[in-house]
Amino acid sequence: MAAKAVRAPLAPGLIRNRAMPDLQPVGDGPLEPWTYEYLLDVIPTRDPWMHRVDISLATDRPRHLTHDHDGVLVDDVVTE
């Protein structure tokens, strides 16, 4: 089911390609324009990864950390 869920867009292109309203920058940095596509596609994959230790502790499940998996996500963040 996961593969099908990842492929299925959550919103039509008309909404996905729209820019979100400008948000105030953190500190002195420039505004970072986001599209709704970024909000719907990137944030839901990164957030659980960032909180994987919290999730594993809360669910009493072992952590499966691998270089291949973490490397892809870290590379994505660094590239962005």
VMD Tcl script that draws the C-alpha trace (Angstrom):
set ca {
  {0.00 0.00 0.00}
  {2.88 2.37 0.72}
  {4.10 2.42 -2.88}
  {0.60 3.24 -4.14}
  {0.14 5.97 -1.52}
  {3.43 7.62 -2.45}
  {2.52 7.70 -6.16}
  {-0.99 9.08 -5.64}
  {-1.09 12.89 -5.60}
  {-2.98 14.31 -2.64}
  {-4.08 17.38 -4.53}
  {-4.58 18.33 -8.18}
  {-1.84 20.16 -10.09}
  {-3.70 23.46 -9.87}
  {-3.22 23.43 -6.09}
  {0.15 21.65 -5.98}
  {1.92 24.22 -8.15}
  {0.69 27.27 -6.23}
  {3.12 29.15 -4.05}
  {2.29 29.32 -0.40}
  {1.92 32.76 1.19}
  {5.26 34.25 2.21}
  {6.32 33.27 5.69}
  {8.58 35.30 7.92}
  {12.18 34.09 7.81}
  {13.85 32.59 10.84}
  {16.60 34.99 11.92}
  {18.03 37.21 9.20}
  {17.69 34.71 6.37}
  {15.73 35.36 3.19}
  {12.18 34.21 2.68}
  {12.02 30.64 1.43}
  {9.22 30.23 -1.11}
  {7.39 26.91 -0.82}
  {4.82 25.39 -3.10}
  {1.96 23.28 -1.83}
  {3.62 20.38 -3.68}
  {6.66 20.74 -1.39}
  {4.41 20.85 1.66}
  {2.47 17.75 0.56}
  {5.36 15.65 -0.81}
  {8.56 16.52 1.04}
  {7.54 17.46 4.58}
  {5.56 14.23 5.27}
  {8.60 12.12 4.35}
  {11.18 14.12 6.26}
  {9.26 14.65 9.48}
  {8.97 10.96 10.46}
  {12.62 10.48 9.51}
  {13.69 13.35 11.77}
  {11.61 11.93 14.63}
  {12.42 8.23 14.01}
  {14.03 7.80 17.43}
  {11.00 9.33 19.17}
  {8.66 7.15 17.14}
  {10.60 3.97 17.88}
  {10.64 4.74 21.60}
  {6.92 5.59 21.66}
  {5.98 2.41 19.79}
  {8.54 0.23 21.59}
  {9.94 -0.88 18.24}
  {13.62 -1.28 17.38}
  {15.32 1.34 15.22}
  {16.54 0.13 11.85}
  {19.07 2.76 10.82}
  {20.93 2.08 7.61}
  {23.47 4.08 5.67}
  {21.53 3.55 2.44}
  {18.25 4.90 3.83}
  {19.63 7.77 5.91}
  {22.13 8.64 3.18}
  {19.37 9.25 0.63}
  {17.49 11.58 2.98}
  {20.59 13.46 4.13}
  {21.70 13.88 0.52}
  {18.25 15.23 -0.38}
  {18.38 17.79 2.44}
  {21.94 18.86 1.63}
  {21.15 19.18 -2.08}
  {18.18 21.39 -1.33}
}
mol new
graphics top color blue
foreach p $ca { graphics top sphere $p radius 0.5 }
foreach p [lrange $ca 0 end-1] q [lrange $ca 1 end] { graphics top cylinder $p $q radius 0.2 }
display resetview
